[in-house]
Amino acid sequence: METMKRTIDCGSLRKGDAGRTVILNGWVNRKRDHGGIFFINLRDRYGVTQVTVDTTGEQAGLEGICAELRNEFCIAVEGTVRARPDDMVNASMPTGAIEVLASNIIILNRCEVLPFQVDEETNANEDLRLRYRYLDLRSGAMQDRIKLRSEVTFAVREWMTTQGFYEIETPTFIRSTPEGARDYLVPSRLYPGKFYALPQSPQLYKQLLMVSGFDKYFQIARCYRDEDARGDRQPEFTQIDVEMSFVSRDDVLAMTEGMMAHVFKKTIGVDLPPQFRRLSYEDAMELYGTDKPDLRFEMPLQDFSPYVEAGGFQAFKDALAGGGAVKALVVKGKADYSRKQIEELEAHAKIYKAKGMAWMKVAEGATLEGGVSKFFTENAAAIMGGLGAVTGDLILIVADARRQIANTALGAVRSKLGKDLDWCDPKKFEFTWIVDFPLFAFNEEENRWEAAHHLFSWPQEQYHATLESDPGSVKGDLYDLVLNGYELASGSIRVHDPVLQQRIFSIAGFDPAEAEKRFGFLTGAFKYGAPPHGGIAPGLDRLVMLMAGQTSIKEVIAFPKNSFAVSPMDDSPGEVDQKQLDELRITVRKKDPEGS
């Protein structure tokens, strides 16, 4: 490398560099042999440069090396930059106006037969890509996405630092406080039978930093949750963790809006509105059937109950009599949907516990036809006027005695239609805040109340007097940031009063001794002048995924796990030596033949 170390990268040469002698290092992206004249596209992370070798003339000595070269050989090239003739300029390449006439080529390392082609976007299956992730990461698409992730992380740090935040690291080995997802446990060799946990979030420590007087904290935090993997989840993930003192909800929301605006403008050149739309949790569920609505298209759920009594469809009447809801969705211009297509949508609604899905079409002459239309001929005009349905529209209806099921099931149909009909433009970014969440949710299996988000969220002031008597009505100072149908961030104003915190613990079923055992180090700190504080934690993986137009966070993580939380590349998790287990005083119980 001392004699063939690169003097410039493969993406920087331009027409003005003609005549320069340069050395390039990189990988063979493509080789073409035109009867003794070889054209080699040489690639590194900065770009691609065409190298030309004319073995019919002075470069005859390079013919052997050129014949040996294959895709992904790692090589060094020395040569002279020359401008391409006008009719041979490749406008699709930034370096397309030049080529490098090689005078020397050295093979730095050879490449075996590739398990898949390293292209812009490979069609290889996921496990094969993850097994050879180091090759997958060479592709132009993955290089661009990892570059974007780096730029987003830098832009976050840039914004937070200019706003007066300190970046502070919190511990990776912490005490296990099992609440919500399962912890990853780390056995202690020095204290047999005791365990550390990997943090699901830095929640408790960032609150302690507020008690410590560091009123503006952030961290690009690695977090761990032992839960099933999905497209937008991984067992280990990264979040932009933020906490602030002496703030209200609006202060945290405004800070986050400013950070997002800076990140999007700086990295992908997208201007965001100065303030994002806000929806209450209740309105989000009623209008979209989900607390993470995709607002790149509208099509809200509508109340069909005003038209039920005049109609003769008993199932709708029964749903209302049971205290439930009848909700409708008007799908513009889709009266041409076939019965099979409608049945597929109904099957999707049933996944979300709907008993069925009724439908009608708006036909010529402002009439309703098909499905349950025969029950509503008398008030067809009122239905069309009230729902805003016109000729050519499809009306879908879900009814249930449980209002949440009617909303959730039809909301799921709405989301499916948005994807099926290509209404979800990946280059469009629609943010919304979901606010006023319930503080508590009732766990029917365990017959107890539990925190809807977590135990440390502040109940809105007007509910303090009724915390114990009516937990289900209590709204918290909680907020989620939603982007394009994904929960991008979650946060809240925190409890800083130890008495109020103990009341919340009690409602969630923690007696004082148990609460002290699990969280005493936090509640004890609250007794020493803890300031009012709140925060938020946007998911970095999801953020970059959406900015890159992807649907899986695996596409923006360098070395992700697969859908079974396994790394095919290094085969983790794996077994360990018996000696290691003995040092930790751990016995592994093998599965019996039946797998239990």
Summary of the structure (lengths in Angstrom):
residues: 596
radius of gyration: 30.2
end to end distance: 56.5
largest distance: 92.8
contacts: 1834
relative contact order: 0.10
helix: 32%
strand: 26%
